[in-house]
Amino acid sequence: MIDIVTLAIDLGKTSCRARITAGERVLGEATNSGAPGLADDDGAGLALAAITTTMRGLEAGAVASVQQIGVGAAGVEAAPEAARTLVNRLRERFSVPIALLSDGLAAHVGAFNGALGTVLIAGTGAVVFSVTDDGVRQVDGNGPLLGDDGSGRWIGQQGLRAVMRAHDGRGDVTALTTEALRLVDTVTDLPGWVSAAGTPARTLAAFAPAVLEAASRGDVVAEDVLGRACRLLAESCAAAGTTTVCAVGGLTKHPHFLTRLSSGLTLVPPLGDALSGAALIAGLRDLLHEERTIRG
C-alpha cells in the first residue's frame, strides 16, 4: 500500500510548526512565528501568511508531493467565518483536501491518538477539551479578554502587574522586577512595551518563563502567581468533569510548572502532539472530533 503524503500544521499564537509525513516517515519539519488568531482582524490572511512562511522551510519536492493537509489553528471556534476563509484559501493554493480544527482539538487528537479523554492545553492561551461518547466539551479558551485563565498570557500579565504594584508601593518586593528590567529601562516603560508589538497576549506570555523561573527559585510573589494559575487550570479541568488529564502546551515544558500543576491534577502522558493530531484528522472522518472539523 502506498502511504498518503500529509502536511500537518500546528498554528498557534506564538509559533507555527509544519510536518510532512508519508505513513510513519517524516519527510520534513519546519518552525516559524505564529499568528494572532483567526478571531483577530484579517485573521485568515495572517494565518495563511504564517503557514506560507513556515512552509518555506520545507523541501520543495516534499511540498509538491502533499496529498492532504490537516491544520490545527488558534481561533477556529471563535471565528468560524475566518476559519472557512482559511480553508478555502488553502484549498485554492494547494488543490488538495483540507481539514481544519482548533489547535487545542488538534492537540487532543494527537494526545489520545483520536480516542476519548481530556486534555489541558496550557500555552499562550488555556483551554480544556473533554471528548466522551457524548461528544466534545470545551472549557475556557475564551481569549485574553474574557478567559484563558492560568495561561502563559495570564501568568505573564500577573507577573508584570506584581512588578508595577511593587514599584508603586502597593505590593511586595519581588525578583520579577529585575527580570522586567531586562526588557525595559524603567518599570514605567512596561505598559508601552506590552502594547508596542501589537500582540499584547503574545507579549505578556513571553514574560511567563521569567515568572516560572523566579517561582522555582523561591520568589514568594512569583510562586503565588504560579499557584493561582495552577488552581485556575485545575478548576477548568474539574468543570470539564475530571481531574485526570493530559497536559500539553508551552507551559508544560517547565518542570516546576508541572510539579505545581500535578498537585491538583493527575497527569497522563500524551501519545502524540498537535502535529500528529492534525495529520490524523486530515485522513480520518470517523472521529468524534469531526463535529468540530471544517473541511474543504
Secondary structure, DSSP 8 states (H G I E B T S, - for coil): ----EEEEEEE-SSEEEEEEEETTEEEEEEEEE--S-TTSTTHHHHHHHHHHHHHTTS-HHHHHT--EEEEEETTTTT-HHHHHHHHHHHHHHH-S-EEEEEHHHHHHHHHHTTSSEEEEEESSSEEEEEEETTEEEEEE--HHHH--TTSHHHHHHHHHHHHHHHHHTSS---THHHHHTTTSSSGGGHHHHHHHTS-HHHHHHTTHHHHHHHHHTT-HHHHHHHHHHHHHHHHHHHHTT-SEEEEESGGGGSHHHHHHHTTTSEE---SS-HHHHHHHHHH-S-SGGGGG-EE-
